[in-house]
Amino acid sequence: MTIRVAYSTGFWCTNIGNAFFSLGVEYVLKRILGNENVTIVSDYQTYTTSYGKRLYPHRNQLEYLSKLDVDYIVLAGPVISKYFLLLWEDILVKLEKRGIRYIILSAGMMKMNNDSLVKCQSFFEKHPPFVLVSRDRKTYELLGKYADNAYDGICFSFFAPDYYRPCKIEEKYITFNFDKINEPQIWVDENNNASFEFKNEKFHIKHTGIFSKISAKTDRFSDAIIYITSLFPQAKRKDKIGEYYVFRTDHRFHPHYRNKIYNQNNSFCSDLPYGYLDIYANSELTLSDRVHACAVTMAYGHSAMLFAKTNRVGLLERVGAKDISKHPVSLDLMLINVEKEKMINWLSEIFNRNNNKKDI
């Protein structure tokens, strides 16, 4: 008997970083179960980004996920949020009544408060995941105990070098990925008051303007502000810093606000992840306010620094990048590869064990 799974994924165009771990989950599932036993299905479309307001499923929206003919449905990423039960409870209960369990891989939490956490824990206790593999230790500690099988794992975005071989870019550059806050002033000189040093050069960072200063110190500044301020003329930033050219990425293809995305030279935005992976894989250094820009840059052996106060930094701390908000960090890729293989072996054992029970 074979095990069939449906992996529910989506929302790449609103945050292409979702694709980085999503492709990792697909790679791992297919490596363990075989391509023919893994189906990719669309996530439940739950909100619009045209003006930032969260909306819930339209009454006319087709909900076919609860009707899937598989053994397990797989969710991934920071799906555990204050919206989790509103969006997924009915579907998961319907599937459970048909004997179909759910799995959460690269599991993380976002937009949670204590009330939401207690409600999610209560649901997990009554309807436990068959498997929960966390991407950060806090999620494992708070929710792993409710799963039939839990693993203190790492983010599946670190499988990027396994699932994608990047094209080489013949340029020496660093990447700036600031799409939640305004790009700060960044320059190189020999002044001793440097923000950080990288390859013997002293880099200086300065956040200019009241909105930039505030947003740099918060978990998630109002998305509306970054779009509104982009309507006004922006101070031009340098296209080359020290010996490095500057490439600029924006992780939000939709809404495609040209003033926001392309207000500086060498800007890149796409609704597909592969160009981003090419850029990060060749980037000597990535400075970003997004955790997954940092994650895949480091996965390909380069350095990154995070410019955001966010609970999601836990997925970077889990792989040893605890100081990534203070200075550029690179990873021990041998240790990362060991972590990945251990995680794959553990998942394989869980699936094999359960498959053998079905054969009896």
N, C-alpha and C positions, 0 to 999 in steps of 0.2 A: 504494500500500500504506500502511496506517495502522499506527501503533505502539500496542499495547495494553499497559497496565501494571496490576499489582495492587499496591496500597499496603497493607502490613500495619501495623496500628496498634492501640493499646489501652492498658490500664492507666491510664485516666483517673480512676477512682474512688479509686485509691490515691495518686495525685498529679495533681491537675487541671492542673498546669503542663504535663504531657505533651500535653494537648489544645491548648495554645496554639501549639506548633510543629507539632503534627499537622495542625491545620486550615490552617496556613500551607503545609505540604507539599501537602495536597489542593488548595488554591487554585492553587498554582503549576503543579502537574501538569495540572489541568484547563484552566488558561489556555493552556498550551503545546500540549497534546495534544487538548483538547476533552473535554467532560463524558462523552461516550459511550465514550471510550477509557480511562477511569480507573475502576477498581473498587476499593472499599475493603473489605479483608478483615480478619478478626479476627487479632490477634497470637496467638502461641503461648502459651497459658496455662501458666505455669511455677511459680507459687508461691502460697501462701496468705498472707493478712495477718491472719488471725483471731488469731494469736499470734506473728506476726513471723518464723516460721521459713521459710526458703526451701526449697521443694519443687520437684522436677523433674516433667516431664510424667508423668501417670498412664498406666499400661500400657493402660488402656481409652480414653484420650483419642484422639479422631479427629484424625489429622494429614492434612489435605487440601491444605496449601500446596504440597507437592511435586508435586501433580497438577493444578495450575492451568494453564489453556490461555491463556497470555499471552506477550508478548515479553520482558518484564522483571518481576521482583518488586522492590519498593521497600521498604527499611527506613529508619528515620529516628531521629534523636536519639542519646542516649548508649548505643546498642545495643552498641557495642564495649566489652566488659567481660570480666572473667575468666570469665564464663558464656557468652560469645559462641559459642565452638566447641561446647560441650556442647549448646547449644540449637539452633544453626543449621547446623553443619557438614554433617550428613547431608542436611538439606533442600536446602541450596544446591548440594551436589554432585549430588544427584538431579536438580535442575532443570537444572544445567549439562549433564548427560548427555542431556537432552531439548532442548538448545539454548537454554535460557532463562537469561539472565544476571541478576545482581543489581546494584542501585543503592543507595547509602546517601546520603541527603540530611540536611542539618542535623546532620552526623555529629559525635559527641563520644564521649569515653571516660569511664568511671566504674568504680570498684572494680577498678583495674588495679594489678598489680605487674609487675616486670620480666619474670618468667617468663611471665606471661599475654601481655604485649606481644610478646615474641619468638615465642610460639606463634601469635598472631594475624598477625604479620608474615609468618611462614612460610606460613600458610594463604593470605593475600592474594597472596603471590608465586606460589603454585601455582594459585590460583583467584581471579584479580584481579576486583575490582568493575568493572563497565563504567563507572560514574560514581561518584565520591566528591566530595561537596560538604561541606566542613567547616563547623563553627560557631565554631571557635576555631583559632588558628594552630598550637598544639601538635599537634593531631590532623592537620592538613594536613601538617606537617613530618614527622611520624612515619609516616604511613600513605598520604598522597597519592601518593607515588612508586610505589606498587604498583598503582594503578588505571589503567585504560586512559585515562581522562580525569579529571583532578582539578582542583578549584577551591577557592581560599582564600576561602570564603564566610562568611556571617553566619547567625545562628540564624533559622530560619523563623518564629519567634514574632514577629519584627519586621514580619511581614506582617499582623498583627492588624487594623490600620486598613483594610487592603485587603479582607479577607474578612468583617469584621464592623463594622456601623455601630451603635454603642452607643446605648442610651436615655439621655437626659439625666436627671440626678438633681438635684433642686432643693435642694441642701444644700451648705454649705461644709464640707468634711471632709478628714481625712487617714486613711489606711488603715494599720492594723497587721496584719501577716501573720507571726505567730510560732506555727508549729505543730510546729517541731522543737526549739525551746527555749522556756522560760517567758518570757512577755512581761515585759520589764524595766520598771522605773519610768521614766516619761517625763514631764517637766513643763517649763514655760516660766517663767523669771523673768529678772531683769536681772543676776544674778550673772555675773561675768566668767569663771568657770571652766566655761563652757558646752561641751557636747560638740560642738555644731555650731550654726550660724546658718542660718535659713531665712526669707526674706522679712522681714528686719529683726527677727526674734524669736530669742531665745536658748533653744535646746532643751538639756535636761540628761537624761542617760541614766545609770541605775544598775541593775546586775544584782544582785539580792538572793538570798541563799541559796546554799549551796555548790554545788548541782547547776546552778543557772543560771550561776554564774560559770565553772564548768568547761565546760559545754556551749557557752558563748559563745566559747570559745577553741579548739574542736576542729572537725575537718572534719565529722564526723557522730557526734554523741553517741549513746549507746545509745537506740534508739527506745523500749525498754521503760521507761526512766526517766521520760520525759515522760508516759507513760500511767499509771504507778504513782503519781507525785506528784500527778496530777490527781484521784486518789481522796481526797486530803486537802483541807481547806478552803484556798482560795486568797485571798491578799490582793486586795482590790478595787482595780482601776485606774480612772483618771479616764475619764469619758465625753466630756469636752470638755477640750481643751488649748489655752490661748490663745484664739484666735478660731475654732478648728476643732473640730467634732465628730469623734469617733473611730469609724470602722467597723473591724470585726475579721473577717478571713477565715481559714479553715482549709482547706488544700489536700487534706486527706485525708477523703474522705467515708466510706471503708471502711478500717479498722474504725470504725464510727460510735459512738465513745465520747462520750456526751453530756457527761460530767463534764469531759472535756478540751476539747471543741469549744465548749461554751456556758458556760464558767466566768466569762465577763465579759459585760457588756451589749453590745448591737449586734453580736452574732456572726453570721457567715454561713458556711454550708457547703452544697454541692450536688454532685450527681453529674454535672451538666452545666456546661460552661465559661462559658456566656453571661452569667450573673449576675456572675461574677467579672470578666468583661471590661467589663460596665457599670460596676462599682465602680472598677476600676483606671483606666478611661478618664476618669472624672470626679474622680479623687482628686488633690488638690493636691500631695500628697506620700505616698509609700508607704515605710514602714519594714518590712523583711522579712528573714527568714532563708532565703528561696527566690529563686533567680536569676530565675525566670520571672515572678514577681510584679513584680520590678523591671523586667524587660525589657518587658512589655506596658504598664506604667505609662509608661515613657519613650517607647515607640512611639507612644503617644497624646499625646505632647507635655508630659508632666508630669515631676516629679522623683522620684527614688527613692534609697534608701540600703540597702545590704546588711549584714546582721548575721550573717555566717557565714564561717568560714575554710574555703574549699572550692576545689578545683581547677576546679569548674564556673564560677568567676568569669571564666574565659577567654573565655566567649561574650559577656560584658559588656565586657571589656577590648578585644575585637576591634572594638567599635563606638565606642571612645574613652572608655569609662567606667572607666578604670583606677583612679580614686580613689574608687569608689563605696562602699568599705568605710570610708572616712574621713569622708565628708560627703555630703549629697545631691547628685545629679548629674542633669542633663538632657542631651539629645542634640541635635545639629544635624540636624534632620529632613530638610533638603535633602540632606545627605551620605548619610543612611540611604536615602533614596529613590533616589539615584544607585547606591548599592551594590545595592539590590534589583533595579533595572532591568538593571544589568550582569550580575547573576547569572542573571536570567531570559533575557536575550539569549544568554548563553553556553550555558545548557542547551538553548535552542531550536536553536542552531547544532549542538550535538552530536546531538540527536535528528534534525534535518533531514539532516545529513550521513549518519547511519547509515541513515535511511529511504531516501535516494537510492541507497545501496549495495545495499539489498534490491531496489530496482526494476530494477536493471541485469540 
